[in-house]
Amino acid sequence: MTYYTNDLSTRTDGGFWRRMAAGFGAYLERRSRIDRITALHAKTDGELAEMGLTRDRIAHHVFRDLTAI
């Protein structure tokens, strides 16, 4: 028996690769933020103070562009 579908998600017209690229882009952004958090945690309290940060605000600082105001 033959089946036909209009479901575009099963077509091989590049949709798969667009979704893969979007997912990889999201991964790279997340990885970059994690690396930034790690680098900031490696700094001394004095270095953080010079930047106007405290340890408990590092994540807020790194993700500040995603917070709703």
CHARMM internal coordinates of N, CA and C (Angstrom, degrees):
IC EDIT
DIST 1 N 1 CA 1.4302
DIST 1 CA 1 C 1.5333
ANGL 1 N 1 CA 1 C 107.63
DIST 1 C 2 N 1.3079
ANGL 1 CA 1 C 2 N 117.67
DIHE 1 N 1 CA 1 C 2 N 141.11
DIST 2 N 2 CA 1.4536
ANGL 1 C 2 N 2 CA 123.54
DIHE 1 CA 1 C 2 N 2 CA 179.91
DIST 2 CA 2 C 1.5176
ANGL 2 N 2 CA 2 C 109.98
DIHE 1 C 2 N 2 CA 2 C -104.50
DIST 2 C 3 N 1.3332
ANGL 2 CA 2 C 3 N 115.38
DIHE 2 N 2 CA 2 C 3 N 136.57
DIST 3 N 3 CA 1.4522
ANGL 2 C 3 N 3 CA 121.32
DIHE 2 CA 2 C 3 N 3 CA 178.09
DIST 3 CA 3 C 1.5235
ANGL 3 N 3 CA 3 C 109.19
DIHE 2 C 3 N 3 CA 3 C -114.99
DIST 3 C 4 N 1.2854
ANGL 3 CA 3 C 4 N 116.61
DIHE 3 N 3 CA 3 C 4 N 143.93
DIST 4 N 4 CA 1.4540
ANGL 3 C 4 N 4 CA 122.58
DIHE 3 CA 3 C 4 N 4 CA 177.39
DIST 4 CA 4 C 1.5193
ANGL 4 N 4 CA 4 C 108.16
DIHE 3 C 4 N 4 CA 4 C -125.33
DIST 4 C 5 N 1.3118
ANGL 4 CA 4 C 5 N 115.37
DIHE 4 N 4 CA 4 C 5 N 139.52
DIST 5 N 5 CA 1.4571
ANGL 4 C 5 N 5 CA 118.69
DIHE 4 CA 4 C 5 N 5 CA 179.84
DIST 5 CA 5 C 1.5221
ANGL 5 N 5 CA 5 C 110.14
DIHE 4 C 5 N 5 CA 5 C -134.56
DIST 5 C 6 N 1.2991
ANGL 5 CA 5 C 6 N 115.58
DIHE 5 N 5 CA 5 C 6 N 147.26
DIST 6 N 6 CA 1.4611
ANGL 5 C 6 N 6 CA 121.60
DIHE 5 CA 5 C 6 N 6 CA 173.67
DIST 6 CA 6 C 1.5211
ANGL 6 N 6 CA 6 C 110.68
DIHE 5 C 6 N 6 CA 6 C -100.73
DIST 6 C 7 N 1.3097
ANGL 6 CA 6 C 7 N 116.16
DIHE 6 N 6 CA 6 C 7 N 6.92
DIST 7 N 7 CA 1.4590
ANGL 6 C 7 N 7 CA 121.44
DIHE 6 CA 6 C 7 N 7 CA -179.01
DIST 7 CA 7 C 1.5287
ANGL 7 N 7 CA 7 C 109.02
DIHE 6 C 7 N 7 CA 7 C -67.56
DIST 7 C 8 N 1.3400
ANGL 7 CA 7 C 8 N 116.76
DIHE 7 N 7 CA 7 C 8 N 111.35
DIST 8 N 8 CA 1.4523
ANGL 7 C 8 N 8 CA 120.89
DIHE 7 CA 7 C 8 N 8 CA -176.16
DIST 8 CA 8 C 1.5179
ANGL 8 N 8 CA 8 C 113.14
DIHE 7 C 8 N 8 CA 8 C -69.95
DIST 8 C 9 N 1.3231
ANGL 8 CA 8 C 9 N 117.47
DIHE 8 N 8 CA 8 C 9 N -19.08
DIST 9 N 9 CA 1.4612
ANGL 8 C 9 N 9 CA 119.58
DIHE 8 CA 8 C 9 N 9 CA -179.31
DIST 9 CA 9 C 1.5143
ANGL 9 N 9 CA 9 C 111.99
DIHE 8 C 9 N 9 CA 9 C -69.15
DIST 9 C 10 N 1.3243
ANGL 9 CA 9 C 10 N 118.61
DIHE 9 N 9 CA 9 C 10 N -16.64
DIST 10 N 10 CA 1.4650
ANGL 9 C 10 N 10 CA 121.30
DIHE 9 CA 9 C 10 N 10 CA -179.62
DIST 10 CA 10 C 1.5236
ANGL 10 N 10 CA 10 C 111.68
DIHE 9 C 10 N 10 CA 10 C -96.04
DIST 10 C 11 N 1.3270
ANGL 10 CA 10 C 11 N 117.77
DIHE 10 N 10 CA 10 C 11 N -4.95
DIST 11 N 11 CA 1.4602
ANGL 10 C 11 N 11 CA 120.60
DIHE 10 CA 10 C 11 N 11 CA -178.66
DIST 11 CA 11 C 1.5152
ANGL 11 N 11 CA 11 C 110.00
DIHE 10 C 11 N 11 CA 11 C -79.54
DIST 11 C 12 N 1.3069
ANGL 11 CA 11 C 12 N 116.42
DIHE 11 N 11 CA 11 C 12 N 152.35
DIST 12 N 12 CA 1.4589
ANGL 11 C 12 N 12 CA 121.49
DIHE 11 CA 11 C 12 N 12 CA -179.10
DIST 12 CA 12 C 1.5240
ANGL 12 N 12 CA 12 C 110.72
DIHE 11 C 12 N 12 CA 12 C -102.21
DIST 12 C 13 N 1.3187
ANGL 12 CA 12 C 13 N 117.05
DIHE 12 N 12 CA 12 C 13 N 43.70
DIST 13 N 13 CA 1.4697
ANGL 12 C 13 N 13 CA 121.31
DIHE 12 CA 12 C 13 N 13 CA -177.53
DIST 13 CA 13 C 1.5217
ANGL 13 N 13 CA 13 C 112.04
DIHE 12 C 13 N 13 CA 13 C -94.50
DIST 13 C 14 N 1.2979
ANGL 13 CA 13 C 14 N 119.38
DIHE 13 N 13 CA 13 C 14 N 18.83
DIST 14 N 14 CA 1.4551
ANGL 13 C 14 N 14 CA 121.61
DIHE 13 CA 13 C 14 N 14 CA 178.83
DIST 14 CA 14 C 1.5110
ANGL 14 N 14 CA 14 C 113.87
DIHE 13 C 14 N 14 CA 14 C 104.75
DIST 14 C 15 N 1.3174
ANGL 14 CA 14 C 15 N 119.06
DIHE 14 N 14 CA 14 C 15 N -10.83
DIST 15 N 15 CA 1.4575
ANGL 14 C 15 N 15 CA 121.16
DIHE 14 CA 14 C 15 N 15 CA 179.00
DIST 15 CA 15 C 1.5167
ANGL 15 N 15 CA 15 C 111.75
DIHE 14 C 15 N 15 CA 15 C -57.43
DIST 15 C 16 N 1.3066
ANGL 15 CA 15 C 16 N 115.77
DIHE 15 N 15 CA 15 C 16 N -39.80
DIST 16 N 16 CA 1.4614
ANGL 15 C 16 N 16 CA 120.38
DIHE 15 CA 15 C 16 N 16 CA 178.42
DIST 16 CA 16 C 1.5250
ANGL 16 N 16 CA 16 C 110.18
DIHE 15 C 16 N 16 CA 16 C -59.47
DIST 16 C 17 N 1.3235
ANGL 16 CA 16 C 17 N 116.79
DIHE 16 N 16 CA 16 C 17 N -46.42
DIST 17 N 17 CA 1.4632
ANGL 16 C 17 N 17 CA 120.71
DIHE 16 CA 16 C 17 N 17 CA -177.61
DIST 17 CA 17 C 1.5193
ANGL 17 N 17 CA 17 C 111.80
DIHE 16 C 17 N 17 CA 17 C -68.92
DIST 17 C 18 N 1.3269
ANGL 17 CA 17 C 18 N 117.48
DIHE 17 N 17 CA 17 C 18 N -33.50
DIST 18 N 18 CA 1.4682
ANGL 17 C 18 N 18 CA 119.70
DIHE 17 CA 17 C 18 N 18 CA 175.65
DIST 18 CA 18 C 1.5240
ANGL 18 N 18 CA 18 C 110.33
DIHE 17 C 18 N 18 CA 18 C -64.34
DIST 18 C 19 N 1.3308
ANGL 18 CA 18 C 19 N 116.28
DIHE 18 N 18 CA 18 C 19 N -42.56
DIST 19 N 19 CA 1.4665
ANGL 18 C 19 N 19 CA 119.97
DIHE 18 CA 18 C 19 N 19 CA 178.65
DIST 19 CA 19 C 1.5294
ANGL 19 N 19 CA 19 C 110.84
DIHE 18 C 19 N 19 CA 19 C -66.42
DIST 19 C 20 N 1.3206
ANGL 19 CA 19 C 20 N 116.96
DIHE 19 N 19 CA 19 C 20 N -38.55
DIST 20 N 20 CA 1.4683
ANGL 19 C 20 N 20 CA 120.54
DIHE 19 CA 19 C 20 N 20 CA 177.84
DIST 20 CA 20 C 1.5313
ANGL 20 N 20 CA 20 C 110.11
DIHE 19 C 20 N 20 CA 20 C -63.57
DIST 20 C 21 N 1.3298
ANGL 20 CA 20 C 21 N 116.61
DIHE 20 N 20 CA 20 C 21 N -44.03
DIST 21 N 21 CA 1.4646
ANGL 20 C 21 N 21 CA 120.51
DIHE 20 CA 20 C 21 N 21 CA 179.92
DIST 21 CA 21 C 1.5267
ANGL 21 N 21 CA 21 C 110.64
DIHE 20 C 21 N 21 CA 21 C -63.82
DIST 21 C 22 N 1.3197
ANGL 21 CA 21 C 22 N 117.22
DIHE 21 N 21 CA 21 C 22 N -41.94
DIST 22 N 22 CA 1.4606
ANGL 21 C 22 N 22 CA 120.96
DIHE 21 CA 21 C 22 N 22 CA 178.88
DIST 22 CA 22 C 1.5316
ANGL 22 N 22 CA 22 C 110.41
DIHE 21 C 22 N 22 CA 22 C -63.13
DIST 22 C 23 N 1.3161
ANGL 22 CA 22 C 23 N 116.66
DIHE 22 N 22 CA 22 C 23 N -43.05
DIST 23 N 23 CA 1.4654
ANGL 22 C 23 N 23 CA 120.54
DIHE 22 CA 22 C 23 N 23 CA 178.49
DIST 23 CA 23 C 1.5131
ANGL 23 N 23 CA 23 C 112.09
DIHE 22 C 23 N 23 CA 23 C -65.17
DIST 23 C 24 N 1.3167
ANGL 23 CA 23 C 24 N 116.59
DIHE 23 N 23 CA 23 C 24 N -40.42
DIST 24 N 24 CA 1.4595
ANGL 23 C 24 N 24 CA 120.30
DIHE 23 CA 23 C 24 N 24 CA 179.05
DIST 24 CA 24 C 1.5202
ANGL 24 N 24 CA 24 C 110.66
DIHE 23 C 24 N 24 CA 24 C -67.34
DIST 24 C 25 N 1.3272
ANGL 24 CA 24 C 25 N 116.69
DIHE 24 N 24 CA 24 C 25 N -38.84
DIST 25 N 25 CA 1.4646
ANGL 24 C 25 N 25 CA 120.54
DIHE 24 CA 24 C 25 N 25 CA 176.94
DIST 25 CA 25 C 1.5186
ANGL 25 N 25 CA 25 C 111.17
DIHE 24 C 25 N 25 CA 25 C -61.35
DIST 25 C 26 N 1.3227
ANGL 25 CA 25 C 26 N 116.06
DIHE 25 N 25 CA 25 C 26 N -42.68
DIST 26 N 26 CA 1.4685
ANGL 25 C 26 N 26 CA 120.44
DIHE 25 CA 25 C 26 N 26 CA 178.09
DIST 26 CA 26 C 1.5268
ANGL 26 N 26 CA 26 C 110.44
DIHE 25 C 26 N 26 CA 26 C -63.83
DIST 26 C 27 N 1.3224
ANGL 26 CA 26 C 27 N 116.66
DIHE 26 N 26 CA 26 C 27 N -40.00
DIST 27 N 27 CA 1.4644
ANGL 26 C 27 N 27 CA 120.72
DIHE 26 CA 26 C 27 N 27 CA 177.90
DIST 27 CA 27 C 1.5330
ANGL 27 N 27 CA 27 C 110.62
DIHE 26 C 27 N 27 CA 27 C -61.25
DIST 27 C 28 N 1.3396
ANGL 27 CA 27 C 28 N 116.01
DIHE 27 N 27 CA 27 C 28 N -46.07
DIST 28 N 28 CA 1.4630
ANGL 27 C 28 N 28 CA 119.48
DIHE 27 CA 27 C 28 N 28 CA -178.89
DIST 28 CA 28 C 1.5201
ANGL 28 N 28 CA 28 C 111.79
DIHE 27 C 28 N 28 CA 28 C -62.84
DIST 28 C 29 N 1.3163
ANGL 28 CA 28 C 29 N 117.09
DIHE 28 N 28 CA 28 C 29 N -39.99
DIST 29 N 29 CA 1.4666
ANGL 28 C 29 N 29 CA 120.03
DIHE 28 CA 28 C 29 N 29 CA 178.10
DIST 29 CA 29 C 1.5232
ANGL 29 N 29 CA 29 C 110.91
DIHE 28 C 29 N 29 CA 29 C -64.03
DIST 29 C 30 N 1.3389
ANGL 29 CA 29 C 30 N 115.93
DIHE 29 N 29 CA 29 C 30 N -44.47
DIST 30 N 30 CA 1.4693
ANGL 29 C 30 N 30 CA 120.23
DIHE 29 CA 29 C 30 N 30 CA 179.53
DIST 30 CA 30 C 1.5334
ANGL 30 N 30 CA 30 C 109.95
DIHE 29 C 30 N 30 CA 30 C -62.95
DIST 30 C 31 N 1.3269
ANGL 30 CA 30 C 31 N 116.11
DIHE 30 N 30 CA 30 C 31 N -42.95
DIST 31 N 31 CA 1.4606
ANGL 30 C 31 N 31 CA 121.04
DIHE 30 CA 30 C 31 N 31 CA 179.88
DIST 31 CA 31 C 1.5266
ANGL 31 N 31 CA 31 C 110.49
DIHE 30 C 31 N 31 CA 31 C -61.76
DIST 31 C 32 N 1.3248
ANGL 31 CA 31 C 32 N 116.74
DIHE 31 N 31 CA 31 C 32 N -41.26
DIST 32 N 32 CA 1.4539
ANGL 31 C 32 N 32 CA 121.77
DIHE 31 CA 31 C 32 N 32 CA 179.18
DIST 32 CA 32 C 1.5238
ANGL 32 N 32 CA 32 C 110.79
DIHE 31 C 32 N 32 CA 32 C -62.05
DIST 32 C 33 N 1.3188
ANGL 32 CA 32 C 33 N 116.78
DIHE 32 N 32 CA 32 C 33 N -42.35
DIST 33 N 33 CA 1.4663
ANGL 32 C 33 N 33 CA 120.24
DIHE 32 CA 32 C 33 N 33 CA 179.73
DIST 33 CA 33 C 1.5279
ANGL 33 N 33 CA 33 C 110.76
DIHE 32 C 33 N 33 CA 33 C -66.68
DIST 33 C 34 N 1.3173
ANGL 33 CA 33 C 34 N 116.93
DIHE 33 N 33 CA 33 C 34 N -40.31
DIST 34 N 34 CA 1.4679
ANGL 33 C 34 N 34 CA 120.42
DIHE 33 CA 33 C 34 N 34 CA 178.30
DIST 34 CA 34 C 1.5269
ANGL 34 N 34 CA 34 C 109.82
DIHE 33 C 34 N 34 CA 34 C -62.83
DIST 34 C 35 N 1.3446
ANGL 34 CA 34 C 35 N 116.53
DIHE 34 N 34 CA 34 C 35 N -41.95
DIST 35 N 35 CA 1.4605
ANGL 34 C 35 N 35 CA 120.21
DIHE 34 CA 34 C 35 N 35 CA 177.91
DIST 35 CA 35 C 1.5267
ANGL 35 N 35 CA 35 C 110.99
DIHE 34 C 35 N 35 CA 35 C -62.46
DIST 35 C 36 N 1.3265
ANGL 35 CA 35 C 36 N 117.33
DIHE 35 N 35 CA 35 C 36 N -38.97
DIST 36 N 36 CA 1.4724
ANGL 35 C 36 N 36 CA 121.96
DIHE 35 CA 35 C 36 N 36 CA 179.04
DIST 36 CA 36 C 1.5322
ANGL 36 N 36 CA 36 C 110.19
DIHE 35 C 36 N 36 CA 36 C -65.10
DIST 36 C 37 N 1.3263
ANGL 36 CA 36 C 37 N 116.68
DIHE 36 N 36 CA 36 C 37 N -43.47
DIST 37 N 37 CA 1.4692
ANGL 36 C 37 N 37 CA 120.56
DIHE 36 CA 36 C 37 N 37 CA 178.13
DIST 37 CA 37 C 1.5292
ANGL 37 N 37 CA 37 C 110.03
DIHE 36 C 37 N 37 CA 37 C -61.74
DIST 37 C 38 N 1.3181
ANGL 37 CA 37 C 38 N 117.28
DIHE 37 N 37 CA 37 C 38 N -44.27
DIST 38 N 38 CA 1.4634
ANGL 37 C 38 N 38 CA 121.64
DIHE 37 CA 37 C 38 N 38 CA 179.23
DIST 38 CA 38 C 1.5217
ANGL 38 N 38 CA 38 C 110.84
DIHE 37 C 38 N 38 CA 38 C -60.92
DIST 38 C 39 N 1.3267
ANGL 38 CA 38 C 39 N 116.86
DIHE 38 N 38 CA 38 C 39 N -43.62
DIST 39 N 39 CA 1.4686
ANGL 38 C 39 N 39 CA 120.57
DIHE 38 CA 38 C 39 N 39 CA 179.63
DIST 39 CA 39 C 1.5243
ANGL 39 N 39 CA 39 C 111.12
DIHE 38 C 39 N 39 CA 39 C -64.40
DIST 39 C 40 N 1.3137
ANGL 39 CA 39 C 40 N 117.55
DIHE 39 N 39 CA 39 C 40 N -40.32
DIST 40 N 40 CA 1.4640
ANGL 39 C 40 N 40 CA 120.15
DIHE 39 CA 39 C 40 N 40 CA 179.69
DIST 40 CA 40 C 1.5290
ANGL 40 N 40 CA 40 C 111.18
DIHE 39 C 40 N 40 CA 40 C -68.48
DIST 40 C 41 N 1.3322
ANGL 40 CA 40 C 41 N 117.56
DIHE 40 N 40 CA 40 C 41 N -37.92
DIST 41 N 41 CA 1.4727
ANGL 40 C 41 N 41 CA 119.92
DIHE 40 CA 40 C 41 N 41 CA 178.35
DIST 41 CA 41 C 1.5244
ANGL 41 N 41 CA 41 C 111.35
DIHE 40 C 41 N 41 CA 41 C -67.10
DIST 41 C 42 N 1.3261
ANGL 41 CA 41 C 42 N 117.60
DIHE 41 N 41 CA 41 C 42 N -23.03
DIST 42 N 42 CA 1.4681
ANGL 41 C 42 N 42 CA 120.91
DIHE 41 CA 41 C 42 N 42 CA 179.20
DIST 42 CA 42 C 1.5239
ANGL 42 N 42 CA 42 C 111.86
DIHE 41 C 42 N 42 CA 42 C -76.78
DIST 42 C 43 N 1.3110
ANGL 42 CA 42 C 43 N 117.65
DIHE 42 N 42 CA 42 C 43 N -16.05
DIST 43 N 43 CA 1.4638
ANGL 42 C 43 N 43 CA 121.50
DIHE 42 CA 42 C 43 N 43 CA -179.92
DIST 43 CA 43 C 1.5292
ANGL 43 N 43 CA 43 C 110.51
DIHE 42 C 43 N 43 CA 43 C -75.50
DIST 43 C 44 N 1.3200
ANGL 43 CA 43 C 44 N 114.96
DIHE 43 N 43 CA 43 C 44 N 157.37
DIST 44 N 44 CA 1.4682
ANGL 43 C 44 N 44 CA 119.66
DIHE 43 CA 43 C 44 N 44 CA 176.58
DIST 44 CA 44 C 1.5261
ANGL 44 N 44 CA 44 C 108.95
DIHE 43 C 44 N 44 CA 44 C -77.20
DIST 44 C 45 N 1.3177
ANGL 44 CA 44 C 45 N 115.28
DIHE 44 N 44 CA 44 C 45 N 164.79
DIST 45 N 45 CA 1.4617
ANGL 44 C 45 N 45 CA 119.66
DIHE 44 CA 44 C 45 N 45 CA 177.32
DIST 45 CA 45 C 1.5305
ANGL 45 N 45 CA 45 C 110.83
DIHE 44 C 45 N 45 CA 45 C -60.41
DIST 45 C 46 N 1.3240
ANGL 45 CA 45 C 46 N 116.03
DIHE 45 N 45 CA 45 C 46 N -36.25
DIST 46 N 46 CA 1.4587
ANGL 45 C 46 N 46 CA 120.48
DIHE 45 CA 45 C 46 N 46 CA 179.09
DIST 46 CA 46 C 1.5313
ANGL 46 N 46 CA 46 C 111.49
DIHE 45 C 46 N 46 CA 46 C -64.98
DIST 46 C 47 N 1.3286
ANGL 46 CA 46 C 47 N 116.60
DIHE 46 N 46 CA 46 C 47 N -42.66
DIST 47 N 47 CA 1.4660
ANGL 46 C 47 N 47 CA 120.23
DIHE 46 CA 46 C 47 N 47 CA 178.42
DIST 47 CA 47 C 1.5280
ANGL 47 N 47 CA 47 C 110.68
DIHE 46 C 47 N 47 CA 47 C -63.93
DIST 47 C 48 N 1.3220
ANGL 47 CA 47 C 48 N 115.41
DIHE 47 N 47 CA 47 C 48 N -40.20
DIST 48 N 48 CA 1.4638
ANGL 47 C 48 N 48 CA 119.07
DIHE 47 CA 47 C 48 N 48 CA 177.85
DIST 48 CA 48 C 1.5307
ANGL 48 N 48 CA 48 C 110.43
DIHE 47 C 48 N 48 CA 48 C -65.27
DIST 48 C 49 N 1.3157
ANGL 48 CA 48 C 49 N 116.85
DIHE 48 N 48 CA 48 C 49 N -40.70
DIST 49 N 49 CA 1.4641
ANGL 48 C 49 N 49 CA 120.70
DIHE 48 CA 48 C 49 N 49 CA 179.61
DIST 49 CA 49 C 1.5304
ANGL 49 N 49 CA 49 C 110.61
DIHE 48 C 49 N 49 CA 49 C -61.44
DIST 49 C 50 N 1.3253
ANGL 49 CA 49 C 50 N 116.88
DIHE 49 N 49 CA 49 C 50 N -38.61
DIST 50 N 50 CA 1.4728
ANGL 49 C 50 N 50 CA 120.61
DIHE 49 CA 49 C 50 N 50 CA 176.99
DIST 50 CA 50 C 1.5239
ANGL 50 N 50 CA 50 C 111.56
DIHE 49 C 50 N 50 CA 50 C -61.97
DIST 50 C 51 N 1.3161
ANGL 50 CA 50 C 51 N 115.59
DIHE 50 N 50 CA 50 C 51 N -28.95
DIST 51 N 51 CA 1.4619
ANGL 50 C 51 N 51 CA 120.92
DIHE 50 CA 50 C 51 N 51 CA 178.63
DIST 51 CA 51 C 1.5255
ANGL 51 N 51 CA 51 C 111.55
DIHE 50 C 51 N 51 CA 51 C -87.09
DIST 51 C 52 N 1.3280
ANGL 51 CA 51 C 52 N 116.01
DIHE 51 N 51 CA 51 C 52 N -4.79
DIST 52 N 52 CA 1.4604
ANGL 51 C 52 N 52 CA 120.08
DIHE 51 CA 51 C 52 N 52 CA -177.87
DIST 52 CA 52 C 1.5210
ANGL 52 N 52 CA 52 C 113.07
DIHE 51 C 52 N 52 CA 52 C 80.07
DIST 52 C 53 N 1.3326
ANGL 52 CA 52 C 53 N 116.24
DIHE 52 N 52 CA 52 C 53 N 26.08
DIST 53 N 53 CA 1.4671
ANGL 52 C 53 N 53 CA 121.46
DIHE 52 CA 52 C 53 N 53 CA -178.13
DIST 53 CA 53 C 1.5127
ANGL 53 N 53 CA 53 C 111.55
DIHE 52 C 53 N 53 CA 53 C -120.85
DIST 53 C 54 N 1.3120
ANGL 53 CA 53 C 54 N 114.88
DIHE 53 N 53 CA 53 C 54 N 155.54
DIST 54 N 54 CA 1.4600
ANGL 53 C 54 N 54 CA 122.48
DIHE 53 CA 53 C 54 N 54 CA 167.41
DIST 54 CA 54 C 1.5233
ANGL 54 N 54 CA 54 C 106.72
DIHE 53 C 54 N 54 CA 54 C -121.80
DIST 54 C 55 N 1.3173
ANGL 54 CA 54 C 55 N 116.40
DIHE 54 N 54 CA 54 C 55 N 159.22
DIST 55 N 55 CA 1.4712
ANGL 54 C 55 N 55 CA 119.86
DIHE 54 CA 54 C 55 N 55 CA -176.83
DIST 55 CA 55 C 1.5304
ANGL 55 N 55 CA 55 C 113.15
DIHE 54 C 55 N 55 CA 55 C -55.82
DIST 55 C 56 N 1.3236
ANGL 55 CA 55 C 56 N 115.78
DIHE 55 N 55 CA 55 C 56 N -38.81
DIST 56 N 56 CA 1.4599
ANGL 55 C 56 N 56 CA 118.25
DIHE 55 CA 55 C 56 N 56 CA -177.04
DIST 56 CA 56 C 1.5342
ANGL 56 N 56 CA 56 C 112.55
DIHE 55 C 56 N 56 CA 56 C -72.55
DIST 56 C 57 N 1.3230
ANGL 56 CA 56 C 57 N 118.23
DIHE 56 N 56 CA 56 C 57 N -7.85
DIST 57 N 57 CA 1.4654
ANGL 56 C 57 N 57 CA 121.26
DIHE 56 CA 56 C 57 N 57 CA 179.62
DIST 57 CA 57 C 1.5300
ANGL 57 N 57 CA 57 C 113.03
DIHE 56 C 57 N 57 CA 57 C -108.68
DIST 57 C 58 N 1.3321
ANGL 57 CA 57 C 58 N 118.18
DIHE 57 N 57 CA 57 C 58 N 4.85
DIST 58 N 58 CA 1.4691
ANGL 57 C 58 N 58 CA 120.89
DIHE 57 CA 57 C 58 N 58 CA -177.83
DIST 58 CA 58 C 1.5240
ANGL 58 N 58 CA 58 C 111.25
DIHE 57 C 58 N 58 CA 58 C -59.93
DIST 58 C 59 N 1.3125
ANGL 58 CA 58 C 59 N 118.04
DIHE 58 N 58 CA 58 C 59 N -49.91
DIST 59 N 59 CA 1.4737
ANGL 58 C 59 N 59 CA 120.23
DIHE 58 CA 58 C 59 N 59 CA -178.74
DIST 59 CA 59 C 1.5279
ANGL 59 N 59 CA 59 C 110.65
DIHE 58 C 59 N 59 CA 59 C -61.78
DIST 59 C 60 N 1.3221
ANGL 59 CA 59 C 60 N 116.67
DIHE 59 N 59 CA 59 C 60 N -40.64
DIST 60 N 60 CA 1.4688
ANGL 59 C 60 N 60 CA 120.31
DIHE 59 CA 59 C 60 N 60 CA 177.75
DIST 60 CA 60 C 1.5257
ANGL 60 N 60 CA 60 C 110.51
DIHE 59 C 60 N 60 CA 60 C -60.76
DIST 60 C 61 N 1.3222
ANGL 60 CA 60 C 61 N 115.69
DIHE 60 N 60 CA 60 C 61 N -40.09
DIST 61 N 61 CA 1.4630
ANGL 60 C 61 N 61 CA 120.98
DIHE 60 CA 60 C 61 N 61 CA -179.51
DIST 61 CA 61 C 1.5441
ANGL 61 N 61 CA 61 C 110.26
DIHE 60 C 61 N 61 CA 61 C -65.32
DIST 61 C 62 N 1.3212
ANGL 61 CA 61 C 62 N 116.56
DIHE 61 N 61 CA 61 C 62 N -47.00
DIST 62 N 62 CA 1.4699
ANGL 61 C 62 N 62 CA 120.66
DIHE 61 CA 61 C 62 N 62 CA -176.90
DIST 62 CA 62 C 1.5309
ANGL 62 N 62 CA 62 C 111.82
DIHE 61 C 62 N 62 CA 62 C -66.98
DIST 62 C 63 N 1.3233
ANGL 62 CA 62 C 63 N 116.28
DIHE 62 N 62 CA 62 C 63 N -35.91
DIST 63 N 63 CA 1.4695
ANGL 62 C 63 N 63 CA 120.43
DIHE 62 CA 62 C 63 N 63 CA -177.43
DIST 63 CA 63 C 1.5315
ANGL 63 N 63 CA 63 C 112.99
DIHE 62 C 63 N 63 CA 63 C -101.62
DIST 63 C 64 N 1.3278
ANGL 63 CA 63 C 64 N 117.50
DIHE 63 N 63 CA 63 C 64 N 16.91
DIST 64 N 64 CA 1.4662
ANGL 63 C 64 N 64 CA 120.93
DIHE 63 CA 63 C 64 N 64 CA -174.10
DIST 64 CA 64 C 1.5238
ANGL 64 N 64 CA 64 C 113.16
DIHE 63 C 64 N 64 CA 64 C -59.92
DIST 64 C 65 N 1.3266
ANGL 64 CA 64 C 65 N 118.02
DIHE 64 N 64 CA 64 C 65 N -28.07
DIST 65 N 65 CA 1.4678
ANGL 64 C 65 N 65 CA 119.27
DIHE 64 CA 64 C 65 N 65 CA -179.78
DIST 65 CA 65 C 1.5275
ANGL 65 N 65 CA 65 C 112.72
DIHE 64 C 65 N 65 CA 65 C -74.25
DIST 65 C 66 N 1.3216
ANGL 65 CA 65 C 66 N 117.43
DIHE 65 N 65 CA 65 C 66 N -10.49
DIST 66 N 66 CA 1.4594
ANGL 65 C 66 N 66 CA 120.87
DIHE 65 CA 65 C 66 N 66 CA -178.63
DIST 66 CA 66 C 1.5320
ANGL 66 N 66 CA 66 C 112.74
DIHE 65 C 66 N 66 CA 66 C -101.72
DIST 66 C 67 N 1.3282
ANGL 66 CA 66 C 67 N 116.92
DIHE 66 N 66 CA 66 C 67 N -5.73
DIST 67 N 67 CA 1.4583
ANGL 66 C 67 N 67 CA 119.28
DIHE 66 CA 66 C 67 N 67 CA -176.93
DIST 67 CA 67 C 1.5126
ANGL 67 N 67 CA 67 C 110.73
DIHE 66 C 67 N 67 CA 67 C -85.01
DIST 67 C 68 N 1.3226
ANGL 67 CA 67 C 68 N 115.11
DIHE 67 N 67 CA 67 C 68 N 142.80
DIST 68 N 68 CA 1.4654
ANGL 67 C 68 N 68 CA 121.33
DIHE 67 CA 67 C 68 N 68 CA 177.69
DIST 68 CA 68 C 1.5137
ANGL 68 N 68 CA 68 C 108.51
DIHE 67 C 68 N 68 CA 68 C -82.75
DIST 68 C 69 N 1.2834
ANGL 68 CA 68 C 69 N 115.05
DIHE 68 N 68 CA 68 C 69 N 137.13
DIST 69 N 69 CA 1.4697
ANGL 68 C 69 N 69 CA 119.93
DIHE 68 CA 68 C 69 N 69 CA -179.86
DIST 69 CA 69 C 1.5101
ANGL 69 N 69 CA 69 C 109.48
DIHE 68 C 69 N 69 CA 69 C -105.43
END
COOR INIT
IC SEED 1 N 1 CA 1 C
IC BUILD
